[in-house]
Amino acid sequence: MLPAHPADHDAVTNNYPKEQNMSTLEVTAPDISCEHCKRSIEHDLGAAPGVRRVVVDVGTQRVRLDYDDAETSPEALRSTLAGIGYPPA
């Protein structure tokens, strides 16, 4: 389960070795309401360029993305999430 965060706060962290260009983005998406939402997000965002891992917690409506910041950006990931019907708060 992802830790609870205020809905208006997105967290971008980089706990990976610098040579890997990896970062983590955590966002709240209030429209997440069921396992179908979870599977859709994991499938669609998992196919996005640079995304290495997607974890969705339905209970907290949080999405965690591990991504290669040489291939994509937090803004692009937020836009992709909104484009598939789950706009971040």
C-alpha positions in Angstrom: 0.0 0.0 0.0 1.3 3.5 -0.8 1.6 6.0 2.0 -1.2 8.5 2.3 -0.3 12.0 1.0 -2.3 15.2 0.8 -4.3 15.2 -2.5 -2.7 18.4 -3.6 0.8 17.1 -3.3 2.8 15.2 -6.0 6.1 13.7 -4.9 9.0 13.3 -7.2 12.0 11.4 -5.8 15.2 10.0 -7.1 16.5 7.1 -5.0 18.3 5.4 -7.8 22.0 5.6 -8.7 22.6 8.7 -10.9 23.8 6.6 -13.9 20.4 5.0 -14.1 18.4 8.3 -14.7 15.5 6.8 -12.7 13.0 8.8 -10.7 9.7 8.1 -8.9 6.5 10.1 -9.2 3.6 9.7 -6.9 0.3 11.4 -7.6 -3.3 11.3 -6.4 -6.0 10.5 -9.0 -9.4 11.0 -7.4 -11.3 9.1 -10.2 -9.7 5.8 -9.3 -12.5 3.7 -7.8 -12.0 0.1 -8.6 -9.8 -2.8 -9.8 -10.7 -2.1 -13.4 -9.3 1.5 -13.0 -6.1 0.0 -11.4 -5.6 -2.5 -14.3 -6.3 0.2 -16.9 -3.8 2.6 -15.4 -1.1 -0.1 -14.9 -1.5 -1.3 -18.5 -1.7 2.1 -20.2 1.0 3.9 -18.2 3.1 0.8 -18.2 3.3 1.0 -22.0 4.3 4.7 -21.9 7.9 5.5 -23.0 10.3 5.5 -20.1 8.0 4.0 -17.5 9.6 1.1 -15.7 7.0 0.3 -13.0 3.4 1.4 -12.1 1.8 0.7 -8.8 -1.8 1.8 -8.2 -3.5 1.8 -4.8 -7.3 2.0 -5.2 -7.9 2.7 -1.5 -5.7 5.8 -1.4 -6.3 6.7 -5.1 -2.5 7.0 -5.5 -0.4 6.1 -8.5 3.4 5.5 -8.1 5.5 5.6 -11.3 9.2 4.6 -11.6 10.5 6.1 -14.8 13.6 6.9 -16.7 13.9 10.7 -16.6 16.0 10.7 -19.7 12.9 9.4 -21.6 10.0 11.2 -20.0 9.1 13.8 -17.5 6.6 14.2 -14.6 4.6 16.6 -16.7 4.3 14.0 -19.6 3.3 11.3 -17.1 0.6 13.5 -15.5 -0.7 14.3 -19.0 -0.8 10.6 -20.0 -2.7 9.8 -16.8 -5.2 12.5 -17.5 -5.5 11.4 -21.2 -6.6 7.9 -20.1 -9.3 9.4 -17.9 -7.7 9.8 -14.5 -6.5 13.4 -14.1 -4.2 13.9 -11.2 -5.5 16.2 -8.4 
